[in-house]
Each structure stands twice: as C-alpha cells, then as structure tokens.
Amino acid sequence: MSKYRALIVLGIFIFITAQSKSQTVFPLAIGNTWQYEINYYLYFPPISSRTFTYSVVGDTIMTNGKTYYQLSPRNMFDEEFIRSDSNCVYYWSRLENKEILVFDTTVPPDSEMIINWGGFITATSRLFNSGTLFGEETNFYSYALGGLLFGDIKLADKFGYASYEYRADTEEIDYWSLKGCIINDTLYGTITDVEPTPINPTEFTLHQNYPNPFNPTTTITFTLPRHGGQAKVADAFNASTTNVLLKIYDILGNEITTLVNEEKPPGTYEVEFDTRLTNKQGSSLSSGVYFYRLNIGAFTETMKFVLLK
C-alpha cells in the first residue's frame, strides 16, 4: 500500500510541477490582460501614439486534443487561440486547422526557425538574457523576424510579449512596448481604460484589418462616434451622418481603389477588400505592402496591411 501511495504522491507532484511550468513562457489564464503603448515613427503624415489592450476571455480544446486560450480582441499578430508550455509558444491556425510553433526558447542564439506566421517566414533567435520587468526578475528571449515583413520581438518569462517592432519594406516603424498587464489577478505596471467599448462610441477608430496578411480578401473595420468626444472637432461631425472616405494605396502612394465614399450615421462598420474585384489599374495586385486610409473631415488615419499570395 505504501508503494502505491508513494507512486500516487509522485504522480501528483509531477502533475503540479508540469502545470506550474506550463505558464512559464506565456502566462495564460482567463482574465489575464496585456496593454501596450504603440508609437509610430517616420510616418507621413504623422500618426499619434495609442494603446492596445487584449485579454484572455476563454479556453477551448482543439482537434489535436490540446487546450488553447482565446484572446479578445486578437493580439498584434492576429492570434486568437494560443497556448504555451515551459519552453514554447504555439497558436492555432484557423486557415490551416493546425497548431503552429511560433517561438522556442530552448534553441541557441543565431538559430533560424521556419514559422510561417503572421506574415513572417523566419524567426532567428538572438541574445537571451536575464533582467527585470515591472520590478520582477525575468528571462528575456529576443527574436529577429523575417520574410515579406520584418520585425523584432522580445518575450519575457511570466509576462509574455514584452516588446515588438514591426517593419515592412518601408521606413515606417510601429513599436509596441508592454505598458502593463494583469497576470493571475496581480497588476504589473500600469493599465488604463480596460472597460469594454461603449455601445455609443465617442471616438473615431480605424481597426487593423483581418486577416492580415491576406489573400485574396480581408475585412477593414472602422467606428464613427456619436455626438461628443472627437465628434466635436468639426461642426460636420455633429450631424446625423458623416461623409466617410476609405481608400487603398500601394507602397508608392498610388491609389488602388475607393472602398467607401458616402454619408454614414454613427456606428461600427465592416468593409471587405477583395483584390479580385477592385483594382483601379485594371491588373491583378502583386504580393506586397499596401495601405488603407480613412478620411472623415479633419480625422485621418492610415494603416498598413499585406497581400501575401
């Protein structure tokens, strides 16, 4: 009896140890929240900095029998279902219906991994070092991302993605830095405005398209405010409808097509961009970086997206 009891105790110890280690690289639990400050460099016209927040809102078991945590909204890489263990980060590809290994912290520096993830084809490990984040000791893992897009990302034990630099083949840079997070009910750093988006929006918002990269279609979402907030920047914004102009441009600034040019009342809208149907030049679009720009009176915002054939 004592032998079986010892085996049971050993099994429980191994199970508990595995569970505690499973959250080492990327802490995933319902309610965990991350907020980033995004700064945009070398954009013309300039783009103001902003924050982006996402949380773990649920979990589910996929067809491979493994549990994935659901992020909402999708994070900076359009990840929705993600899991981690003691060494690696994985996400579930909805297009391919399979798991993709994104980062492996056990590989030595200068190792190149094929990831085919988020528009990036490779991830090359860089210097792994220890340090502090929000006053906590942690290990940092840095990777150079390559392919059609380029970037750098840094993971931190116990915190997940600590920073992310996004570049295409242009000079513009999007730099994401972790401003604060809530991990297992503990607040690290600073988080603001994590309340749900109000039913009556008060600010103009242009969202990142989804999916991105895409082929051949993608959806662009934008929000028009009701009276108040940014709606006061011009008298026209206080009207019941607002003229909305949404256009697509190539990397040289040439106009590809106009998706929206009409009066719209306040609310949130989704517009599909189909490369098979819309092309001002009369020829098919090639793989590469494109831009979509939203103009509403004095409000203008531009975002990048990638066509990957």
C-alpha positions in Angstrom: 0.0 0.0 0.0 2.8 2.4 0.9 4.4 1.7 -2.6 1.2 2.7 -4.4 0.7 5.7 -2.1 4.2 6.8 -2.9 3.5 6.5 -6.7 0.3 8.5 -6.3 2.1 11.2 -4.4 4.9 11.3 -7.1 2.3 11.5 -9.8 0.5 14.4 -8.2 3.9 16.2 -7.7 4.8 15.7 -11.4 1.3 16.9 -12.5 1.5 20.0 -10.3 5.1 20.8 -11.4 4.0 20.5 -15.1 1.1 22.7 -14.5 3.2 25.4 -12.9 5.8 25.2 -15.6 3.2 25.3 -18.3 2.8 29.0 -17.8 6.5 30.0 -17.7 6.9 31.4 -21.2 3.5 33.0 -21.7 1.1 33.2 -18.7 -2.3 32.2 -19.9 -5.4 32.2 -17.6 -8.9 33.6 -18.1 -8.8 37.3 -17.1 -5.1 37.9 -17.8 -4.8 41.2 -19.7 -2.0 43.0 -21.5 -1.8 46.7 -22.6 0.7 48.1 -25.0 1.7 51.6 -25.9 2.2 51.8 -29.7 4.5 54.6 -31.1 4.7 55.2 -34.9 8.0 56.5 -36.3 8.8 58.1 -39.7 5.1 58.2 -40.8 3.9 61.0 -43.1 1.5 62.4 -42.1 2.5 61.6 -38.5 0.4 59.1 -36.5 -0.3 59.7 -32.9 0.7 57.1 -30.3 -2.1 54.9 -28.9 -2.7 52.0 -26.6 -3.9 48.5 -27.4 -5.4 46.1 -24.9 -6.3 42.4 -25.2 -7.3 39.8 -22.6 -7.8 36.0 -22.2 -11.6 35.5 -22.3 -12.0 31.8 -22.5 -10.4 28.4 -23.4 -11.2 25.6 -25.7 -9.9 22.2 -26.8 -9.0 21.9 -30.5 -9.0 18.8 -32.7 -5.5 17.9 -31.6 -6.8 17.4 -28.0 -4.9 20.3 -26.6 -6.3 23.3 -24.7 -5.9 26.8 -26.2 -6.7 30.1 -24.6 -8.8 32.6 -26.5 -7.7 36.2 -26.8 -10.1 39.1 -27.4 -9.5 41.2 -29.4 -6.9 39.3 -31.4 -3.4 40.4 -30.5 -0.9 42.3 -32.6 -0.3 39.1 -34.7 -4.0 38.3 -35.2 -3.6 35.4 -32.8 -6.9 34.3 -31.3 -6.2 30.9 -29.9 -2.8 30.4 -28.2 -1.1 28.0 -25.8 2.3 27.8 -24.1 4.4 25.3 -22.2 7.6 25.6 -20.3 9.6 26.5 -23.4 7.4 27.3 -26.4 4.6 29.4 -27.6 2.1 28.0 -30.1 -1.0 29.3 -31.8 -3.9 27.6 -33.7 -4.1 28.4 -37.4 -7.8 28.7 -38.4 -6.9 28.7 -42.1 -4.8 25.5 -41.9 -6.7 23.9 -39.0 -3.5 23.0 -37.2 -1.1 24.1 -34.5 1.9 26.3 -35.4 5.0 26.5 -33.2 6.0 30.2 -33.1 8.8 30.6 -30.5 11.1 28.0 -28.9 13.2 29.4 -26.1 15.5 26.3 -26.0 17.2 27.0 -29.3 20.7 28.5 -29.1 21.4 32.1 -30.3 21.5 32.6 -34.1 19.2 29.7 -34.7 16.7 30.2 -37.5 13.3 28.7 -37.3 10.7 28.5 -40.1 7.5 29.8 -38.6 5.2 30.9 -41.5 3.3 33.0 -39.0 1.7 36.5 -39.1 3.4 37.4 -42.4 6.8 36.3 -41.1 8.6 33.3 -42.5 11.5 33.0 -40.1 12.4 33.8 -36.5 16.1 34.0 -35.7 17.0 33.7 -32.0 19.1 36.5 -30.6 20.6 37.2 -27.2 18.9 35.5 -24.3 19.5 37.3 -21.0 18.0 37.9 -17.6 16.8 41.3 -16.2 13.8 42.9 -14.6 10.4 43.9 -15.9 8.0 45.9 -13.6 10.4 45.2 -10.8 10.3 41.5 -11.2 13.2 39.2 -12.2 12.7 37.5 -15.5 14.4 36.0 -18.5 14.2 37.7 -21.9 14.2 36.0 -25.3 14.7 38.1 -28.4 14.0 37.1 -32.0 14.5 38.8 -35.4 11.5 38.2 -37.6 12.0 38.0 -41.4 10.2 37.2 -44.7 7.9 39.6 -46.6 7.7 41.6 -43.3 10.5 42.4 -40.8 10.5 43.0 -37.1 11.9 42.2 -33.7 10.1 40.7 -30.7 11.1 40.1 -27.1 9.4 37.6 -24.8 9.7 37.7 -21.0 9.1 34.8 -18.7 5.9 35.3 -16.6 4.8 38.2 -18.9 4.6 37.1 -22.5 5.3 39.6 -25.3 7.3 42.4 -23.7 8.0 44.5 -26.9 7.5 44.2 -30.6 8.9 46.3 -33.5 7.1 46.0 -36.8 8.6 47.0 -40.2 7.7 46.3 -43.8 10.0 47.3 -46.7 9.4 50.9 -45.9 11.0 53.3 -43.4 7.9 53.4 -41.1 8.2 51.6 -37.8 5.5 50.5 -35.4 6.9 50.0 -31.9 4.9 48.2 -29.2 6.0 48.2 -25.6 4.2 46.5 -22.7 2.8 49.2 -20.6 1.1 47.0 -18.0 -0.5 43.6 -17.5 -2.8 41.7 -15.1 -1.4 38.2 -14.5 -3.4 35.8 -12.3 -5.2 38.8 -10.6 -1.9 40.7 -10.0 -1.3 44.1 -11.7 2.1 44.8 -13.1 2.9 48.3 -14.4 0.0 50.5 -15.4 -3.2 49.7 -17.3 -5.8 52.3 -18.2 -9.2 52.2 -20.0 -9.7 48.4 -20.0 -13.5 48.8 -19.8 -15.5 47.3 -22.7 -16.0 49.5 -25.8 -19.2 51.6 -25.2 -22.3 50.9 -27.2 -22.3 54.6 -28.2 -18.7 55.3 -29.4 -17.2 58.7 -28.7 -14.0 58.4 -30.8 -13.2 57.7 -34.4 -11.4 54.4 -34.7 -9.8 52.6 -37.6 -9.0 49.0 -36.7 -6.3 46.7 -38.1 -7.8 44.6 -40.9 -8.4 40.9 -40.5 -6.9 38.6 -41.7 -3.5 40.2 -42.1 -1.6 39.1 -44.2 -4.5 38.2 -46.5 -5.3 36.6 -49.9 -7.5 37.5 -51.7 -9.9 39.2 -49.3 -9.7 41.0 -45.9 -12.1 43.0 -43.7 -11.5 46.6 -42.6 -13.5 47.8 -39.6 -14.0 51.5 -38.5 -16.1 53.3 -35.9 -17.9 56.6 -36.3 -18.7 58.4 -33.0 -21.9 59.8 -31.8 -22.2 63.4 -30.5 -19.4 64.4 -28.2 -15.8 63.3 -27.9 -13.9 63.6 -31.1 -17.2 64.4 -32.9 -16.7 68.0 -31.8 -13.6 68.6 -33.9 -15.8 70.0 -36.7 -19.4 71.1 -37.0 -20.0 68.5 -39.6 -19.2 65.7 -37.1 -22.3 66.7 -35.0 -24.6 66.0 -37.9 -26.7 62.8 -38.0 -24.5 61.5 -40.8 -20.8 61.9 -41.7 -19.1 61.7 -45.1 -16.7 58.7 -45.0 -13.8 58.2 -47.4 -11.9 54.9 -47.3 -9.2 54.3 -49.9 -6.5 51.7 -50.7 -3.0 52.8 -51.8 0.1 50.9 -52.9 3.5 51.4 -51.3 4.4 54.2 -53.7 1.2 56.2 -52.8 -0.7 55.3 -55.9 -4.4 55.0 -55.3 -5.7 51.4 -55.9 -9.4 51.8 -55.2 -12.0 53.6 -53.2 -13.9 51.3 -50.8 -16.2 53.9 -49.2 -17.3 57.4 -50.3 -20.6 58.1 -48.8 -22.5 59.6 -45.8 -22.9 57.2 -42.9 -24.5 57.6 -39.4 -22.6 56.8 -36.2 -21.8 53.2 -35.6 -19.2 50.5 -36.4 -18.8 49.3 -40.0 -17.0 46.4 -41.7 -15.9 46.7 -45.3 -14.5 43.9 -47.4 -11.5 44.5 -49.7 -11.4 41.9 -52.5 -8.3 42.1 -54.7 -10.1 40.1 -57.4 -12.8 42.7 -57.9 -11.2 46.1 -57.1 -8.2 47.4 -59.0 -8.0 50.9 -60.4 -5.1 50.0 -62.7 -7.1 47.1 -64.3 -4.5 44.4 -63.4 -4.1 42.0 -60.6 -2.3 43.1 -57.4 1.0 41.5 -56.6 2.2 40.4 -53.1 3.4 43.3 -51.0 2.6 46.0 -48.6 -0.4 48.3 -49.1 -2.1 51.0 -47.1 -5.7 51.8 -46.3 -6.6 55.4 -45.3 -9.8 56.6 -43.6 -10.7 60.3 -44.0 -13.6 61.8 -42.0 -13.5 65.6 -42.0 -10.4 66.6 -40.1 -9.8 63.0 -38.9 -7.3 60.9 -41.0 -5.7 57.6 -40.1 -3.6 55.2 -42.2 -2.7 51.6 -41.5 -0.6 49.0 -43.3 -1.6 45.6 -44.5 0.0 42.9 -46.5 -1.2 40.9 -49.5 0.5 37.5 -49.5 -0.2 35.3 -52.5 
